[in-house]
Amino acid sequence: MPRTSHDLFTIILHWLTALLVPFAYVVVQVMEDVPRGAFKNQLYGTHLTVGTLVLLVTIVRLGWKPFAPKVAPNDSPALMERAAKLVHWLLFLGLLAVPLLGLFSVWFRGRPLELFGLFSLPSPFAADRPLARNLTEAHELLANSLMILAVLHAAAALFHQYAMQDGLILRMLPGRRDKGTP
Ligand code: HEM
């Protein structure tokens, strides 16, 4: 019998993503308004580190997905269920594409990827400034699209929970008891 809520590992990775993505986004918005200097560099380093964490968490999440206990579909109309699935896959696509574009834009600028202020991964590519500029533009465009999609996704989850009162958000919270499941 399929469960009615996600497993704890999926739940932890989901909420970690929900914290890291807006954090990376806000840090870079603040960075744009800060004059050149140590604080700006610190914000830049934080953005790169948090973005890399988003990529790692997403890879772990997608690797875990085929093994995660199956969850029964929510009792939503079929069209809504399909739209939700489509949005989930678009979110996963964005969660991979946005940090990867950011990473390649740094490397094609000829810079190393500095992580956690502790170590750096040198660029395996020769510098290519025009390509780096295009990658940065694609990174920004997709990051904005990912944020819009994430806000729509969160709004839909809240609509389910409070307007339709179908308990959808409980599927992504720990502690829900699943009868008949290990
Ligand atoms: C307040 C913010 C958020 C709320 C309330 C929320 C709520 C939920 C809920 C209830 C589900 C489970 C749906 C189901 O089981 O049918 C879900 C799944 C999902 N959420 Fe969120 N979410 C939020 C933020 C985010 C963010 C920021 C992202 C990524 C940018 C995200 C990505 C996903 C993905 C990819 C799934 C599908 C999981 C899977 O199929 O394994 N969520 N979310």
Residues whose N, C-alpha, C, O or C-beta is under 5 A from the ligand:
A	BS01	HEM	T17 A18 V21 N74 H88 L91 F92 A150 A154 A157 L168 I169 R171 M172
